Amino acid sequence: MIEVSTSLLNLSEEDYIHSLYNLEAAKTDYFHIDIMDGKFVENNTTERMKKFCTAINQISRIRARYSLNGARTRRIYRRVYSFKPKNY
């Protein structure tokens, strides 16, 4: 069976709610959430992904999978664990 994973990394912050609804309507199998702390890689996406996960919890039943990229992955995981989508 083939599953479709949709990355939220390049989702626009201005229109992310609309995008999440469209992805749900398109029947994506799960969201791929890239959590980066800005230490190991250039970008820091922790707060942005937290915002997206909060929205997912409120409007979607689609599963999510995480990719943790950072120098302090345990610390990132503890922060992520507090806002992970319900269907993780």
LINVENBEL-V56378 format. One record per residue. N is the residue number from 1. RES is the residue in three letters. PHI is phi in whole degrees, 0 to 359 (NA if undefined). PSI is psi in radians with two decimals (NA if undefined). D_LAST is the distance of its C-alpha to the last C-alpha in whole Angstrom. Layout:
# LINVENBEL-V56378
n,res,phi,psi,d_last
N,RES,PHI,PSI,D_LAST
N,RES,PHI,PSI,D_LAST
This chain:
# LINVENBEL-V56378
n,res,phi,psi,d_last
1,MET,NA,2.40,20
2,ILE,261,2.33,19
3,GLU,246,2.55,15
4,VAL,254,2.14,16
5,SER,252,2.29,13
6,THR,249,2.09,15
7,SER,283,2.41,15
8,LEU,264,0.03,15
9,LEU,303,-0.74,17
10,ASN,260,0.28,21
11,LEU,293,2.37,20
12,SER,289,2.28,23
13,GLU,291,-0.45,22
14,GLU,288,-0.52,25
15,ASP,228,0.50,23
16,TYR,292,-0.58,20
17,ILE,298,-0.84,19
18,HIS,300,-0.73,21
19,SER,297,-0.72,20
20,LEU,297,-0.74,16
21,TYR,299,-0.76,18
22,ASN,297,-0.70,20
23,LEU,294,-0.66,17
24,GLU,295,-0.77,16
25,ALA,297,-0.57,19
26,ALA,283,-0.10,20
27,LYS,65,0.74,17
28,THR,298,2.56,15
29,ASP,282,-0.68,12
30,TYR,201,2.78,9
31,PHE,268,2.41,10
32,HIS,257,2.09,11
33,ILE,247,2.00,11
34,ASP,267,1.99,14
35,ILE,255,2.04,15
36,MET,233,2.41,18
37,ASP,263,-0.01,20
38,GLY,81,0.04,24
39,LYS,262,-0.95,25
40,PHE,280,-0.62,25
41,VAL,239,2.86,24
42,GLU,295,-0.78,26
43,ASN,282,2.56,24
44,ASN,244,1.91,22
45,THR,249,0.13,19
46,THR,303,-0.92,17
47,GLU,291,-0.68,18
48,ARG,296,-0.75,18
49,MET,291,-0.56,14
50,LYS,298,-0.75,14
51,LYS,298,-0.77,16
52,PHE,295,-0.73,14
53,CYS,295,-0.66,11
54,THR,299,-0.78,13
55,ALA,296,-0.73,14
56,ILE,301,-0.76,11
57,ASN,301,-0.59,10
58,GLN,275,-0.52,14
59,ILE,238,-0.13,15
60,SER,225,2.72,12
61,ARG,246,0.20,10
62,ILE,284,2.46,9
63,ARG,292,2.83,6
64,ALA,226,2.57,5
65,ARG,232,2.55,7
66,TYR,249,2.59,9
67,SER,236,1.98,12
68,LEU,262,2.10,14
69,ASN,232,1.84,18
70,GLY,183,2.92,20
71,ALA,288,-0.47,23
72,ARG,241,1.19,21
73,THR,295,-0.57,18
74,ARG,296,-0.75,18
75,ARG,296,-0.75,18
76,ILE,299,-0.81,16
77,TYR,301,-0.74,13
78,ARG,299,-0.69,15
79,ARG,290,-0.71,15
80,VAL,294,-0.73,11
81,TYR,303,-0.55,10
82,SER,286,-0.30,12
83,PHE,231,0.26,10
84,LYS,297,2.57,7
85,PRO,301,2.64,6
86,LYS,303,-0.64,6
87,ASN,268,0.45,4
88,TYR,296,NA,0
